[in-house]
Amino acid sequence: MGERADIFLSTFNRIEKELKNQLNNPANMGFSEMVRRLSKRKGSLIGDTENDLLQLAQLRNAIVHDQIADDFVIAEPNEWAVKRIAEIEEALIRPEKVLPRFGKKVTGFEQDFPLRKMMEIVAEKRFSQFPVYHRGTFRGLITLRTIGLFFAQASLAGPVNLQGKKAEDLLMNIGKSTNFHFVNADTKVTEVEDMFHNQTTLEAVLITKDGNPDGNLLGIIRPRDIYAQKEE
């Protein structure tokens, strides 16, 4: 058996073991059925790899069951198959966490921060998210959508005057709707993907060490941060 086949089968066996563990070691359940069941489970890491896993399972069967001799197999994995199954194993057994990928310095703003200065920051630095605090306590998240809605409503009464307006005025305009979610540093990237997929009003996921809204911000994730990289 060739070197690539040995590497492929070893990796495949480790993946199969992990799938069994996730399903509490079911008796007499084949690999393909395990993949299909886990792909339907909420929060599953199978995700977009389902079709590849099913195809790789066919290759594995050809290697194992159609082997003519100890040193000769009908199906020898190509470089793509060996690389792809290694990628799947990495994602399945050691899934990517939100840190360090989305770690960045995030600026917080006090609730009495002048709205005019906030507009200057939007224009000059292209900020699109403004976490708002009051003496260390998280109050809410202002986004470009929040700002746009504020100006749209205010303009109905005539020219918009920013004199005396503060960040908290925009928070009051949001009402009870929630456009943010906090996660801890060990949260899986796939969990954040599910959040954006299932919560239509979610505009940003904020990261703190333990998920505490009042903790130090370690990063922030926007929908485009997730989906833009997936499309590349």
C-alpha positions as CSV (number, residue, x, y, z in Angstrom):
1,M,0.0,0.0,0.0
2,G,1.3,3.4,-0.9
3,E,2.3,6.1,1.5
4,R,-0.6,8.4,0.6
5,A,-3.1,5.5,1.2
6,D,-1.6,4.9,4.6
7,I,-1.9,8.5,5.6
8,F,-5.4,8.7,4.2
9,L,-6.6,5.6,6.1
10,S,-5.1,6.7,9.4
11,T,-6.7,10.1,9.1
12,F,-10.0,8.6,8.1
13,N,-10.0,6.2,11.1
14,R,-9.4,9.1,13.5
15,I,-12.3,11.0,12.0
16,E,-14.5,7.9,12.3
17,K,-13.6,7.5,15.9
18,E,-14.4,11.2,16.6
19,L,-17.9,10.8,14.9
20,K,-18.6,7.8,17.1
21,N,-17.6,9.7,20.2
22,Q,-20.0,12.5,19.2
23,L,-22.8,10.0,18.8
24,N,-22.0,8.2,22.0
25,N,-20.6,5.1,20.2
26,P,-23.6,3.8,18.4
27,A,-23.6,0.1,17.5
28,N,-23.8,-1.0,13.9
29,M,-23.9,2.5,12.4
30,G,-21.9,3.1,9.3
31,F,-19.6,6.0,8.6
32,S,-22.0,7.6,6.0
33,E,-25.0,7.4,8.3
34,M,-23.0,9.0,11.2
35,V,-22.0,11.9,8.9
36,R,-25.6,12.4,7.8
37,R,-27.0,12.4,11.4
38,L,-24.3,14.8,12.7
39,S,-24.8,17.2,9.8
40,K,-28.4,17.7,10.9
41,R,-27.4,18.4,14.5
42,K,-27.5,22.0,15.6
43,G,-24.0,23.3,16.2
44,S,-22.4,20.4,14.4
45,L,-18.9,20.8,13.0
46,I,-19.7,18.7,9.9
47,G,-21.3,21.6,8.1
48,D,-20.1,22.1,4.6
49,T,-17.8,19.0,4.8
50,E,-20.7,16.5,4.5
51,N,-20.5,15.9,0.8
52,D,-16.7,15.7,0.9
53,L,-16.8,13.2,3.8
54,L,-19.3,11.0,1.9
55,Q,-17.1,11.0,-1.2
56,L,-14.0,10.3,0.9
57,A,-15.8,7.4,2.5
58,Q,-16.3,5.8,-0.9
59,L,-12.6,6.1,-1.6
60,R,-11.8,4.5,1.7
61,N,-14.1,1.6,0.9
62,A,-12.3,1.1,-2.4
63,I,-8.9,1.1,-0.7
64,V,-9.9,-1.4,2.0
65,H,-12.4,-3.7,0.2
66,D,-10.9,-3.8,-3.3
67,Q,-7.3,-4.3,-2.3
68,I,-5.7,-7.0,-4.5
69,A,-2.6,-7.5,-2.4
70,D,-0.8,-6.1,0.6
71,D,1.3,-4.0,-1.6
72,F,-1.3,-3.0,-4.2
73,V,-4.6,-1.2,-4.1
74,I,-7.0,-0.3,-6.9
75,A,-7.7,3.2,-5.6
76,E,-4.8,5.3,-4.5
77,P,-5.7,8.7,-2.9
78,N,-4.5,11.7,-4.8
79,E,-2.9,14.8,-3.2
80,W,-6.3,16.6,-3.0
81,A,-7.9,13.7,-1.0
82,V,-5.0,13.5,1.5
83,K,-5.0,17.3,2.0
84,R,-8.7,17.6,2.2
85,I,-9.2,14.8,4.8
86,A,-6.4,16.4,6.9
87,E,-8.3,19.7,6.8
88,I,-11.5,18.1,7.8
89,E,-9.8,16.3,10.7
90,E,-8.3,19.6,11.9
91,A,-11.7,21.4,11.8
92,L,-13.5,18.5,13.4
93,I,-11.1,17.6,16.2
94,R,-9.5,21.0,16.8
95,P,-12.1,23.5,15.7
96,E,-11.1,27.1,15.2
97,K,-11.9,29.4,18.1
98,V,-12.8,33.1,17.8
99,L,-9.4,34.0,19.1
100,P,-6.9,34.7,17.8
101,R,-8.6,35.0,14.4
102,F,-11.0,37.9,15.4
103,G,-8.9,39.4,18.1
104,K,-8.4,43.2,17.7
105,K,-8.4,46.4,19.7
106,V,-11.9,47.6,20.2
107,T,-12.6,51.1,21.4
108,G,-15.4,51.6,23.9
109,F,-17.4,54.9,24.3
110,E,-19.1,56.4,27.4
111,Q,-22.8,56.9,27.0
112,D,-22.4,60.7,27.3
113,F,-20.0,60.8,24.3
114,P,-21.1,63.6,22.0
115,L,-22.9,62.4,18.9
116,R,-21.2,65.0,16.7
117,K,-17.8,63.6,17.6
118,M,-19.1,60.1,16.9
119,M,-20.1,61.3,13.4
120,E,-16.6,62.7,12.9
121,I,-15.1,59.3,13.8
122,V,-17.4,57.6,11.3
123,A,-16.3,60.0,8.6
124,E,-12.6,60.0,9.4
125,K,-11.9,56.5,10.7
126,R,-14.7,54.5,9.1
127,F,-15.8,53.0,12.4
128,S,-19.0,51.0,12.1
129,Q,-19.5,49.7,15.6
130,F,-19.6,51.7,18.9
131,P,-19.8,49.7,22.1
132,V,-21.3,52.0,24.7
133,Y,-20.6,51.9,28.5
134,H,-21.6,53.7,31.6
135,R,-18.8,53.6,34.2
136,G,-17.6,50.2,33.0
137,T,-21.1,48.7,32.6
138,F,-22.0,47.8,29.0
139,R,-25.1,49.7,27.8
140,G,-25.5,48.7,24.2
141,L,-24.0,48.7,20.7
142,I,-24.4,51.6,18.2
143,T,-23.9,50.6,14.6
144,L,-24.2,52.4,11.2
145,R,-27.7,50.9,11.0
146,T,-28.6,52.5,14.4
147,I,-27.2,55.8,13.3
148,G,-29.1,55.7,10.0
149,L,-32.4,54.9,11.7
150,F,-31.9,57.8,14.2
151,F,-31.3,60.3,11.4
152,A,-34.1,59.0,9.3
153,Q,-36.6,59.4,12.2
154,A,-35.2,62.7,13.4
155,S,-35.2,64.2,9.9
156,L,-39.0,63.8,9.7
157,A,-39.3,66.7,12.1
158,G,-37.0,68.9,10.1
159,P,-33.3,69.6,10.0
160,V,-31.4,67.4,12.4
161,N,-29.6,69.3,15.2
162,L,-26.8,67.4,16.9
163,Q,-26.2,70.0,19.5
164,G,-26.4,68.4,22.9
165,K,-27.0,64.9,21.5
166,K,-25.1,62.0,23.0
167,A,-24.5,58.3,22.4
168,E,-27.2,57.4,24.9
169,D,-29.8,59.1,22.7
170,L,-29.1,56.6,20.0
171,L,-29.4,53.7,22.5
172,M,-32.8,55.0,23.6
173,N,-33.8,54.9,19.9
174,I,-33.0,51.2,19.6
175,G,-35.5,50.3,22.3
176,K,-35.6,46.7,23.4
177,S,-34.2,45.2,20.2
178,T,-30.9,43.4,20.6
179,N,-28.3,43.7,17.8
180,F,-25.3,42.2,19.6
181,H,-24.2,39.0,21.4
182,F,-21.3,38.3,23.8
183,V,-19.2,35.2,23.6
184,N,-16.1,34.0,25.5
185,A,-12.7,33.5,24.0
186,D,-13.1,29.8,23.6
187,T,-16.2,30.0,21.4
188,K,-16.0,28.1,18.1
189,V,-16.2,30.1,14.9
190,T,-18.9,27.7,13.7
191,E,-21.0,28.7,16.7
192,V,-20.8,32.4,15.7
193,E,-21.7,31.5,12.1
194,D,-24.9,29.8,13.5
195,M,-25.7,32.9,15.5
196,F,-25.6,35.2,12.4
197,H,-27.6,32.6,10.4
198,N,-30.3,32.2,13.1
199,Q,-30.6,35.8,14.5
200,T,-31.7,38.2,11.8
201,T,-31.2,41.3,14.0
202,L,-27.6,40.4,15.0
203,E,-25.1,42.9,13.8
204,A,-22.0,42.0,15.8
205,V,-20.6,39.4,18.2
206,L,-18.4,40.8,20.9
207,I,-15.6,38.8,22.5
208,T,-14.6,39.0,26.2
209,K,-12.5,36.5,28.1
210,D,-15.5,34.8,29.8
211,G,-18.4,36.3,27.8
212,N,-19.1,38.9,30.5
213,P,-20.5,42.0,28.8
214,D,-18.7,44.2,31.3
215,G,-15.3,42.6,30.7
216,N,-12.5,43.9,28.5
217,L,-13.3,43.7,24.8
218,L,-10.9,41.3,23.1
219,G,-12.4,41.5,19.6
220,I,-15.6,42.0,17.6
221,I,-17.1,40.0,14.7
222,R,-19.4,41.3,12.0
223,P,-21.3,39.2,9.5
224,R,-19.0,40.3,6.7
225,D,-15.9,39.1,8.7
226,I,-17.3,35.6,8.6
227,Y,-18.8,35.4,5.1
228,A,-16.2,37.4,3.2
229,Q,-13.5,35.0,4.2
230,K,-15.6,31.9,3.4
231,E,-16.1,33.3,-0.2
232,E,-12.4,33.8,-0.8
